[in-house]
Amino acid sequence: MKQLLMQERFFLTIHILSTLFGLAGLLIVLPNPELIINLPPIGQSFFQLSMAGGGVAYIVFGAIAVSLYAYRTLGLATTLGFMVPSIVLSLSSELLGTSTGFPFGHYQYLNGLGYKIADLVPFTIPLSWFYMGLTCYLLARGGLKVRLGSSWVRHVAALAVAAILLTAWDLVLDPAMSQAPFPFWQFQDVGEFFGMPYRNLTGWMGTGLVFMTVAAVLWRGKPIVLSRSVLTLPLLVYLTNFGFGAVITVVALDPKFLLPTLLSVLFGVIPAIALWWTAIGPDMATLEPDSESPEVADSPMNAIAK
């Protein structure tokens, strides 16, 4: 498990560094082509390669870091119980959206995010739904202290809060990725909400709610208790991905986009930090063994309980 933890931290670090590298490329280097021209040939080749694959690497590293974290803290079965529905259902929603305009509005993906499934949706998009969806759901479950035997009201509240956190992230992600000088996707119709259609936001919330609900059903009977220290990685991932979109939105777009950024802080960043803070302390965290899930029983959280 120690080696797994080291790998997890490595990929988290690379995820954060790739975010910073991407920001530097999009906001400093690309708007100033003379910086590229002055590079030696090998430097120009490296820059072209890094910019071509930077969007893919940023998402893939995030997905790997969260996957390793989930396996270490939740076990294989529980991790797959979220990963599979989140990837399958979000991909289905994206394919439907790029084909028909439902549920996000009419839009299309451009280049820079990797191979497109059915020539419509980059393979990295469902990966981002997975790892950001899981971070939001774990923060909500931990902050609201959802555990085995909790009432259905508490479970529903966690799902609603997680969907709000996920949608709040989109308030800075969509402007940054669709309206910045170097976009990764574009809406075919000008939306009412800062260039985005309102149904894009309802589509985000609805898609997140659907796959999180399926995962919550699959997680029934899993005795998961998340402490503040265990939730540190989800919080760091959430803040990193918020920061990526927020910096581009604030620096590269019109000052009017400060409003969705502030809304993202109000409904995303502040609640995420509050949920992390209100989670139980590490000395109170236990994860009871599940006879049907040896991966969970063998996790470090269960070792604390023992």
Legacy VTK file of the C-alpha trace (Angstrom):
# vtk DataFile Version 3.0
C-alpha trace
ASCII
DATASET POLYDATA
POINTS 306 float
0.000 0.000 0.000
2.920 2.355 0.611
4.012 1.967 -3.004
0.433 2.615 -4.133
0.337 5.793 -2.069
3.587 6.981 -3.653
2.183 6.348 -7.139
-0.986 8.188 -6.227
0.963 11.231 -5.023
3.183 11.117 -8.109
0.243 11.267 -10.505
-1.465 13.952 -8.423
1.706 16.045 -8.626
1.960 15.501 -12.389
-1.713 16.401 -12.738
-1.160 19.704 -10.916
2.051 20.466 -12.829
0.385 19.716 -16.178
-2.355 22.151 -15.195
0.213 24.882 -14.562
2.047 24.014 -17.785
-1.220 24.207 -19.715
-2.029 27.605 -18.240
1.413 28.905 -19.163
1.052 27.628 -22.711
-2.459 28.971 -23.257
-2.031 32.336 -21.555
1.635 33.230 -22.118
3.259 31.304 -24.950
0.499 30.983 -27.564
-0.516 34.681 -27.402
3.175 35.572 -27.919
4.376 33.527 -30.922
7.769 35.247 -30.861
8.556 33.161 -27.775
8.145 30.029 -29.869
10.038 31.395 -32.858
13.045 32.185 -30.685
13.264 28.623 -29.426
15.781 26.199 -30.971
14.281 23.562 -33.301
14.187 20.915 -30.574
12.415 23.374 -28.270
9.817 24.172 -30.936
9.206 20.466 -31.534
8.825 19.835 -27.816
6.398 22.726 -27.455
4.269 21.569 -30.390
4.156 18.033 -28.994
3.326 19.207 -25.478
0.549 21.535 -26.632
-0.923 18.831 -28.873
-1.067 16.347 -26.003
-1.294 18.689 -23.029
-5.074 18.584 -22.730
-5.055 14.797 -22.897
-2.262 14.412 -20.332
-3.875 16.808 -17.859
-7.088 14.764 -17.799
-5.476 11.327 -17.950
-3.132 12.105 -15.041
-6.084 13.341 -12.999
-8.055 10.186 -13.751
-5.107 7.954 -12.817
-4.475 9.816 -9.553
-8.114 9.596 -8.485
-8.370 5.945 -9.575
-5.346 4.970 -7.470
-6.706 6.979 -4.552
-10.117 5.335 -4.813
-8.620 1.849 -5.028
-6.463 2.514 -1.968
-9.214 4.001 0.191
-12.378 2.314 -1.114
-11.256 -0.949 -2.707
-11.551 -2.259 -6.233
-15.238 -3.206 -6.229
-16.383 0.130 -4.811
-14.149 2.065 -7.220
-15.551 0.213 -10.218
-19.031 0.777 -8.818
-18.536 4.479 -9.491
-16.144 4.389 -12.419
-18.219 2.230 -14.752
-21.568 4.073 -14.482
-19.894 7.499 -14.531
-17.930 6.774 -17.699
-20.682 4.890 -19.519
-23.529 7.262 -18.649
-21.558 10.487 -19.152
-20.287 9.248 -22.525
-23.856 8.350 -23.515
-25.002 11.821 -22.466
-22.173 13.484 -24.409
-22.820 11.422 -27.543
-26.500 12.287 -27.320
-25.677 15.943 -26.736
-23.269 16.303 -29.667
-25.744 14.478 -31.929
-29.082 16.020 -30.936
-28.420 19.001 -28.666
-29.984 17.265 -25.656
-29.268 17.667 -22.768
-26.527 20.333 -23.048
-27.540 22.334 -26.110
-26.003 22.202 -29.577
-22.217 22.039 -29.392
-19.219 20.272 -30.879
-15.749 19.345 -29.731
-12.738 20.775 -31.533
-9.153 19.494 -31.380
-6.774 19.098 -28.459
-8.526 16.580 -26.206
-7.582 13.339 -27.909
-9.217 10.677 -30.066
-12.936 11.237 -30.604
-15.310 8.364 -29.947
-17.715 8.049 -32.911
-15.905 11.131 -34.253
-17.879 13.198 -31.725
-16.613 13.005 -28.127
-12.928 12.915 -27.073
-12.159 9.854 -24.953
-10.861 12.140 -22.211
-14.268 13.727 -21.579
-15.890 10.741 -19.790
-12.654 10.350 -17.820
-13.034 13.914 -16.526
-16.676 13.221 -15.613
-15.468 10.201 -13.644
-12.696 11.756 -11.599
-14.403 15.094 -10.965
-17.709 13.368 -10.238
-16.051 11.071 -7.709
-14.223 13.913 -5.961
-17.484 15.857 -5.644
-19.429 12.857 -4.386
-16.814 11.875 -1.808
-16.595 15.439 -0.492
-20.388 15.549 -0.181
-20.597 12.138 1.508
-17.780 12.930 3.891
-18.979 16.417 4.769
-22.558 15.288 5.343
-21.312 12.194 7.189
-23.169 9.669 5.052
-22.443 6.187 6.319
-23.974 2.738 6.608
-27.447 3.148 8.104
-27.828 6.853 7.269
-31.334 8.014 6.355
-32.406 8.314 2.741
-32.670 12.078 3.248
-28.955 12.287 4.012
-28.138 10.166 0.955
-30.290 12.350 -1.308
-28.738 15.493 0.178
-25.241 14.175 -0.591
-26.233 13.462 -4.198
-27.723 16.949 -4.592
-24.708 18.689 -3.051
-22.298 16.661 -5.203
-24.233 17.560 -8.366
-24.113 21.246 -7.398
-20.340 21.070 -6.819
-19.894 19.449 -10.221
-22.071 22.031 -11.983
-20.352 24.900 -10.167
-17.062 23.749 -11.676
-18.640 24.038 -15.132
-19.360 27.733 -14.512
-15.648 28.412 -15.073
-14.834 25.395 -17.245
-17.227 26.105 -20.113
-16.268 29.766 -20.649
-12.561 28.861 -20.454
-12.848 25.966 -22.888
-15.366 27.393 -25.365
-14.828 31.171 -25.468
-11.123 31.676 -24.796
-8.825 32.533 -27.748
-7.860 28.852 -28.071
-11.106 26.886 -27.534
-11.542 23.129 -27.147
-15.264 23.057 -27.895
-17.891 25.481 -29.123
-21.614 26.015 -28.774
-23.355 26.289 -32.120
-25.998 28.610 -30.678
-25.172 31.642 -28.549
-26.433 30.845 -25.055
-28.315 33.083 -22.662
-25.898 32.577 -19.756
-22.543 34.097 -20.730
-22.589 32.314 -24.066
-23.854 29.034 -22.575
-27.473 27.861 -22.874
-29.178 27.413 -19.518
-29.906 23.798 -20.395
-26.166 23.172 -20.439
-26.188 23.735 -16.686
-29.286 21.591 -16.135
-27.709 18.944 -18.382
-24.576 18.955 -16.243
-26.540 18.634 -13.043
-28.820 15.969 -14.470
-25.992 13.864 -15.912
-24.069 14.027 -12.643
-27.144 13.131 -10.611
-27.908 10.122 -12.790
-24.520 8.413 -12.616
-23.975 9.350 -8.973
-27.361 7.872 -8.076
-26.505 4.639 -9.870
-23.189 4.528 -7.995
-24.938 5.237 -4.682
-27.243 2.279 -5.294
-24.254 0.058 -6.107
-22.542 1.299 -2.935
-25.443 0.222 -0.686
-24.173 -1.858 2.195
-20.617 -0.566 1.824
-19.505 0.682 5.280
-17.582 3.739 4.083
-16.577 6.502 6.483
-14.435 9.325 5.096
-12.249 11.443 7.360
-10.925 14.921 6.671
-7.422 13.628 5.973
-8.741 11.034 3.519
-10.675 13.747 1.681
-7.595 15.920 1.137
-6.863 14.510 -2.317
-10.439 15.042 -3.580
-10.285 18.626 -2.315
-6.922 19.260 -4.018
-8.199 17.811 -7.289
-11.349 19.935 -7.126
-9.431 23.140 -6.389
-6.846 22.382 -9.093
-9.480 21.893 -11.771
-11.439 24.927 -10.608
-8.238 26.977 -10.727
-7.491 25.898 -14.294
-10.825 27.140 -15.590
-10.981 30.183 -13.338
-7.558 31.533 -14.288
-8.312 31.270 -18.015
-11.770 32.800 -17.539
-10.486 35.745 -15.498
-7.301 36.431 -17.485
-8.342 35.724 -21.071
-12.012 36.730 -21.154
-14.088 39.864 -20.716
-14.480 41.201 -17.135
-18.167 40.262 -17.263
-17.064 36.650 -16.773
-16.108 37.510 -13.229
-19.747 36.827 -12.320
-19.793 33.105 -13.246
-16.374 32.809 -11.613
-17.717 34.265 -8.375
-20.752 31.976 -8.620
-18.399 29.023 -9.021
-16.558 30.093 -5.886
-19.831 30.551 -4.001
-21.434 27.245 -5.020
-18.288 25.178 -5.573
-15.073 26.204 -3.862
-16.494 27.425 -0.555
-18.836 24.422 -0.075
-16.045 21.998 -1.074
-13.712 23.437 1.570
-16.534 23.508 4.142
-17.436 19.866 3.439
-13.800 18.836 3.806
-13.519 20.753 7.061
-16.699 19.328 8.584
-15.734 15.716 7.825
-14.833 13.688 10.893
-11.286 13.755 12.247
-8.887 10.906 11.393
-9.008 9.500 14.912
-12.744 8.862 14.540
-12.652 7.412 11.034
-13.321 3.724 10.657
-14.103 1.517 7.742
-15.681 -1.737 8.842
-14.684 -4.928 7.016
-17.070 -6.087 4.342
-16.998 -9.853 3.955
-18.041 -9.554 0.303
-15.391 -6.919 -0.498
-11.901 -8.056 0.549
-10.396 -5.022 -1.187
-12.230 -2.716 1.196
-11.375 -4.799 4.236
-7.684 -4.642 3.365
-7.562 -0.865 2.873
-5.463 1.394 5.131
-8.659 2.886 6.523
-9.628 -0.507 7.854
-6.165 -0.932 9.304
-6.814 2.230 11.347
-10.056 0.741 12.574
-8.208 -2.370 13.717
LINES 1 307
306 0 1 2 3 4 5 6 7 8 9 10 11 12 13 14 15 16 17 18 19 20 21 22 23 24 25 26 27 28 29 30 31 32 33 34 35 36 37 38 39 40 41 42 43 44 45 46 47 48 49 50 51 52 53 54 55 56 57 58 59 60 61 62 63 64 65 66 67 68 69 70 71 72 73 74 75 76 77 78 79 80 81 82 83 84 85 86 87 88 89 90 91 92 93 94 95 96 97 98 99 100 101 102 103 104 105 106 107 108 109 110 111 112 113 114 115 116 117 118 119 120 121 122 123 124 125 126 127 128 129 130 131 132 133 134 135 136 137 138 139 140 141 142 143 144 145 146 147 148 149 150 151 152 153 154 155 156 157 158 159 160 161 162 163 164 165 166 167 168 169 170 171 172 173 174 175 176 177 178 179 180 181 182 183 184 185 186 187 188 189 190 191 192 193 194 195 196 197 198 199 200 201 202 203 204 205 206 207 208 209 210 211 212 213 214 215 216 217 218 219 220 221 222 223 224 225 226 227 228 229 230 231 232 233 234 235 236 237 238 239 240 241 242 243 244 245 246 247 248 249 250 251 252 253 254 255 256 257 258 259 260 261 262 263 264 265 266 267 268 269 270 271 272 273 274 275 276 277 278 279 280 281 282 283 284 285 286 287 288 289 290 291 292 293 294 295 296 297 298 299 300 301 302 303 304 305
